[in-house]
């Protein structure tokens, strides 16, 4: 590790990488790593530990091919394929997020956790910046650890046995339309595929335990429609409160993208929001997701 990287680490137990926290709640920049050049097991062990500690980690100045991104993603686990978004023809493990200057809507423009509506949601998402606007297009993240910790004892007790139902084709999208309706209206900018008989509505504990850290967290997001056994009308007031609570500013960090940057975040314990503030400009990102397990 370079002397500069050692200074960034500031006494933490990292010997092979530099770790620069970017906010109090979550997020850290990793330095001293060339992913395309190869990452040995000891270095990856520290990267993985930093990921669990900070939830969102990112690496700037990484000149990577799609094959490099896939190879690095597989260090975290098997690839999780998106149920609705069409993958790249040459690299079916990658989904290209392309917003062209003529398009208004973006992908991920609401607080959510990826693939929460599947029985085993993606545990991680890896996003690589290939083309960026001159300004804008940042991504925000919110810690669901912090959101849970800040709940009152009474709220924690009430949520302890509740299961939240998430729907991948919900009409509760901010547009008020289902995916099919958005495709028909031309307001969804990504090519879609038929999920076939895959399960796209799933119920998971509203209070989840992280399988690696053992910490409890609030597990809801933009795909959540209601609580199991509750009607949507009954669920709405509580969901509205929890979704607002979960994204309080003090629980968040903001990643300012630069060219050839790679971010890896833990969907099990954070939500993210892609900011759509670059109308008239183009943004191209490559996304890979990693398979997770059944939430408990």
C-alpha positions in Angstrom: 0.0 0.0 0.0 1.3 3.5 -0.8 2.1 6.0 1.9 -0.9 8.1 0.7 -3.2 5.2 1.1 -1.8 4.5 4.5 -2.6 8.0 5.6 -6.2 7.7 4.3 -6.7 4.5 6.4 -6.0 6.6 9.5 -5.2 3.7 11.8 -8.0 1.3 10.8 -7.1 -2.3 10.4 -6.4 -2.2 6.7 -2.9 -3.0 5.4 -3.5 -3.4 1.7 -6.0 -0.7 0.9 -6.7 2.9 1.7 -10.2 3.6 3.1 -11.6 7.1 3.1 -15.1 7.4 4.8 -17.3 9.9 3.0 -20.1 10.4 5.5 -20.9 9.5 9.1 -23.7 7.0 8.2 -22.2 5.0 5.4 -19.9 5.1 2.4 -16.2 4.9 1.8 -13.7 5.4 -1.0 -11.2 2.7 -1.5 -7.7 3.6 -2.8 -4.6 1.6 -3.7 -6.5 -1.0 -5.9 -6.2 -1.7 -9.6 -9.2 -4.0 -10.2 -8.4 -4.8 -13.9 -4.8 -5.6 -12.9 -6.0 -8.3 -10.6 -6.9 -8.4 -6.9 -5.3 -11.1 -4.7 -7.2 -12.9 -2.0 -5.7 -10.9 0.9 -6.6 -7.6 -0.7 -10.1 -8.8 -1.6 -10.6 -9.9 2.0 -9.9 -6.3 3.1 -12.2 -4.9 0.4 -15.0 -7.3 1.5 -14.5 -6.3 5.1 -14.6 -2.6 4.2 -17.8 -3.2 2.2 -19.5 -4.8 5.2 -18.3 -2.0 7.5 -19.3 0.9 5.2 -22.1 -0.7 3.1 -21.2 1.4 0.0 -17.6 1.4 -1.3 -16.3 2.9 -4.5 -13.1 2.9 -6.5 -12.2 5.8 -8.8 -10.0 5.7 -11.9 -10.7 2.0 -12.8 -10.3 1.3 -16.5 -12.2 -1.9 -16.8 -13.7 -4.0 -19.6 -17.1 -5.7 -19.1 -15.2 -8.9 -18.6 -13.2 -7.3 -15.7 -16.4 -6.1 -14.1 -18.0 -9.5 -14.3 -14.8 -11.2 -12.9 -14.7 -8.8 -10.0 -18.4 -9.2 -9.3 -18.0 -13.0 -9.1 -15.6 -12.5 -6.2 -18.7 -11.5 -4.2 -20.9 -14.4 -5.4 -22.9 -15.7 -8.3 -24.5 -13.2 -10.7 -28.2 -12.3 -10.1 -30.1 -11.6 -13.4 -32.7 -8.8 -13.4 -36.2 -10.2 -13.9 -37.5 -7.3 -16.0 -34.6 -5.3 -17.5 -33.0 -6.7 -20.7 -29.3 -7.5 -20.4 -26.6 -6.7 -22.9 -26.4 -9.2 -25.8 -22.7 -9.8 -25.5 -22.6 -9.8 -21.7 -25.8 -11.2 -20.3 -24.5 -10.7 -16.7 -24.6 -6.9 -17.3 -27.5 -4.5 -17.6 -26.7 -1.2 -19.4 -28.3 1.8 -17.9 -28.4 4.3 -20.7 -30.3 7.6 -20.5 -30.0 9.6 -23.7 -30.4 13.4 -24.0 -33.9 13.0 -25.5 -35.2 10.9 -22.6 -36.7 12.4 -19.5 -37.2 9.4 -17.1 -34.2 7.6 -15.6 -33.7 4.2 -14.0 -33.7 4.0 -10.2 -35.2 7.4 -9.6 -36.7 6.6 -6.3 -35.5 5.1 -3.0 -35.3 1.4 -3.3 -33.3 -1.8 -2.7 -32.6 -3.9 -5.8 -34.8 -6.9 -6.5 -36.5 -6.8 -3.1 -39.6 -8.3 -4.8 -37.8 -11.6 -5.5 -37.7 -14.5 -3.0 -33.9 -14.1 -2.6 -33.1 -10.5 -3.4 -29.7 -9.4 -4.8 -27.3 -9.0 -1.9 -25.0 -6.6 -3.9 -25.1 -4.2 -6.8 -22.0 -3.2 -8.7 -22.2 -0.1 -10.9 -19.5 1.2 -13.3 -19.6 4.6 -14.9 -18.9 4.6 -18.7 -20.3 7.9 -19.8 -21.4 10.8 -17.6 -23.0 14.2 -18.0 -20.7 17.2 -17.2 -22.6 17.6 -13.9 -25.4 15.7 -12.1 -26.4 12.1 -12.1 -25.2 11.4 -8.6 -26.5 8.5 -6.5 -27.6 8.7 -2.9 -27.6 5.9 -0.4 -29.4 5.5 3.0 -28.3 3.2 5.8 -31.1 0.9 7.0 -29.0 0.1 10.0 -29.2 3.7 11.1 -32.9 3.8 10.2 -33.6 0.8 12.5 -31.4 2.0 15.3 -33.3 5.4 15.4 -36.8 3.8 15.7 -38.4 3.9 19.1 -38.7 0.7 21.2 -42.4 0.6 20.6 -42.0 0.9 16.8 -39.4 -1.8 16.8 -41.7 -4.1 18.8 -44.6 -3.5 16.5 -42.5 -4.2 13.3 -40.7 -7.2 14.8 -43.2 -9.8 13.4 -44.4 -7.9 10.3 -43.5 -8.9 6.8 -43.4 -6.4 4.0 -44.8 -7.3 0.6 -42.9 -6.0 -2.4 -44.0 -6.0 -6.0 -41.8 -5.8 -9.1 -44.6 -4.7 -11.3 -46.5 -2.4 -9.0 -48.8 0.4 -10.0 -47.4 2.3 -7.0 -44.4 3.4 -9.1 -44.0 7.3 -8.9 -45.5 7.4 -12.4 -48.6 5.7 -11.2 -48.2 3.0 -13.9 -47.1 -0.6 -14.0 -44.1 -1.6 -16.1 -46.3 -2.7 -18.9 -48.1 0.6 -18.8 -44.9 2.5 -18.8 -43.6 0.5 -21.8 -46.8 1.2 -23.7 -46.6 4.9 -22.8 -43.0 5.1 -23.8 -41.9 6.4 -20.4 -39.6 3.6 -19.5 -36.2 3.9 -21.3 -34.9 0.4 -20.8 -35.8 -2.6 -22.9 -37.9 -5.0 -20.8 -38.2 -8.8 -20.9 -41.0 -11.1 -19.8 -40.0 -12.6 -16.4 -42.0 -15.8 -17.3 -43.0 -17.8 -14.2 -40.4 -16.1 -11.9 -41.8 -14.9 -8.6 -42.1 -11.1 -8.8 -44.1 -10.5 -5.5 -42.4 -11.5 -2.3 -42.9 -10.9 1.4 -39.8 -10.4 3.7 -39.3 -9.4 7.3 -39.8 -5.7 7.9 -37.0 -6.0 10.4 -34.2 -8.0 8.8 -31.0 -9.5 10.3 -27.9 -9.1 8.1 -26.6 -12.6 7.6 -22.9 -11.5 7.8 -22.8 -8.7 10.3 -25.7 -10.0 12.5 -27.1 -6.4 12.8 -30.8 -5.7 12.6 -32.1 -3.2 10.0 -35.2 -1.8 8.5 -36.0 -3.7 5.3 -38.5 -1.8 3.2 -38.2 0.2 0.0 -39.8 1.7 -3.0 -41.2 -1.6 -4.2 -43.0 -2.3 -0.9 -46.8 -2.1 -1.3 -48.2 -3.3 2.0 -47.6 -5.5 5.0 -48.6 -9.1 4.9 -52.1 -9.6 6.3 -52.8 -5.9 6.0 -54.7 -4.1 3.2 -52.9 -1.4 1.2 -55.1 1.2 2.8 -54.2 0.0 6.3 -50.5 -0.2 5.4 -50.2 3.2 3.7 -49.8 5.5 6.8 -47.1 3.3 8.4 -45.3 2.8 5.1 -45.3 6.5 4.4 -43.8 7.2 7.8 -41.2 4.5 7.6 -40.1 5.4 4.0 -39.6 9.0 5.1 -37.9 8.0 8.3 -35.5 5.7 6.5 -34.1 8.4 4.2 -33.5 11.1 6.8 -30.4 13.2 5.7 -28.3 12.0 8.7 -28.7 8.4 7.5 -27.4 9.1 3.9 -24.4 9.7 1.8 -24.1 11.0 -1.8 -21.7 9.5 -4.4 -20.5 12.0 -7.0 -19.7 9.9 -10.0 -16.5 10.4 -12.0 -15.4 8.7 -15.2 -14.4 5.0 -14.8 -15.6 4.7 -11.2 -17.0 1.5 -9.7 -19.4 1.4 -6.8 -20.4 -1.7 -4.8 -23.3 -1.5 -2.4 -25.0 -3.9 0.0 -28.7 -4.1 -0.9 -29.4 -6.0 2.3 -28.8 -2.9 4.5 -29.2 0.2 2.3 -31.5 1.9 -0.2 -30.3 4.0 -3.1 -31.7 6.8 -5.3 -30.4 7.8 -8.7 -30.8 11.5 -9.0 -32.3 12.6 -12.4 -30.9 16.2 -12.7 -29.1 16.0 -16.1 -31.9 16.5 -18.6 -30.5 16.9 -22.2 -27.3 15.0 -21.4 -26.3 11.4 -21.7 -25.4 8.9 -18.9 -24.3 5.3 -19.5 -23.6 2.9 -16.6 -23.0 -0.9 -16.5 -24.7 -2.8 -13.7 -24.1 -6.2 -12.3 -26.0 -7.7 -9.3 -24.9 -10.6 -7.0 -27.3 -13.3 -5.7 -28.4 -13.1 -2.1 -30.2 -15.4 0.3 -33.6 -15.6 1.8 -34.1 -12.7 4.3 -34.7 -13.6 7.9 
